[in-house]
Amino acid sequence: MNESPNMSNRRSSPGLVTGLVVIAIGVYFLLRNLGVDLPFLYMHNWWALFILIAALGPLTQAIQAWRARGRIDAEVARHGLTALIIVTIALMLLLDVRWDRWWPVFVIYGGLWMLIRDRSTTD
């Protein structure tokens, strides 16, 4: 009962993101039914845009943890790195980047993940 207004706003942000996603999907289908041309859908891999939606969850968690603590700690870094990995995968698919050339990026992410995990056990 003694919740501050900031706490209730933080709890509603996942609902806000979900609501915006549902609205965007509805707008897409409405425009399609009205015959509005959406040129970005002519890309053969436009579906990779939906992968970016998956990055909103960890990004939201990172922002909430950062606001709660006022600093970047292991939890904030973990959620931020997860969002970055998801965005990287989506961009690689959207931009037709050659995976055989850029796979070491994921090795680097793995090393960063290990550093963050080790740091979280000492915090």
Secondary structure, 3 states (H helix, E strand, C coil): CCCCHHHHHHHHHHHHHHHHHHHHHHHHHHHHHCCCCCHHHHCCCHHHHHHHHHCHHHHHHHHHHHHHHCCCCHHHHHHHHHHHHHHHHHHHHHCCCCHHHHCHHHHHHHHHHHHHHHHHHHC
